[in-house]
Amino acid sequence: MKTKWLNCISLETKSTELTQTMLISHYYSLTSYHNQQHFKLLIKALKYHNRRDIGIYLGTILGEKIKRTWTNNVWDILIPVPLHFTKKWERGYNQSHYIAKGIAEILGIPIVENAIVRKKRTSTQTKLNTEKRKENMKGAFLITKPEIIQNNRILLVDDVCTTGATILSLIEEMHPIKGVVIGVATICTA
């Protein structure tokens, strides 16, 4: 599979405020976050009101979109963007896991959650600009099992891509590992 530099864009090709590029082969997103009040409400319910079912539901819709565009089983594993263990403990779950669960139901791809950890508890990024988000995410992730990632086509799963700082930080950790092809799937692109 040919890998190319892509800006983080939605399937509707609406550009985001992302200023840097990421080494990814594919980017999938259901919609733009702007002017989509119902998606904003769904994401808030998923993240802050224990509505894990919404994550699975939106994941199945995203999985169907991915399925219509892929050929030859493009992805080997799904990796939900990890939360720091204290944030996961506070919330009780990782919302990206439930989105990945919905995608996995449709595509029949395993979810791997033990290959990468979030080693740094980062502050919320909702009010940060692009540069502050990048700084906030620098060194946030640690690859704990590179042998799981090596020589695999990995689809990273997250809820929202705003500036791409979270995904970029994760990709920077994965980039040195041999034979990795990376894609990204999100519900919304802000």
Secondary structure by P-SEA (a helix, b strand, c coil): cbbbbbccccccccccccccccccccccccccccccaaaaaaaaaaccccaaaaaaaaaaaaaaaaaaccccccccccccccccaaaaaaacccaaaaaaaaaaaacbbbbbcccccccccccccccccaaaaaaaacccccccccccccccbbbbbbcccccaaaaaaaaaaaccccbbbbbbbbcccc
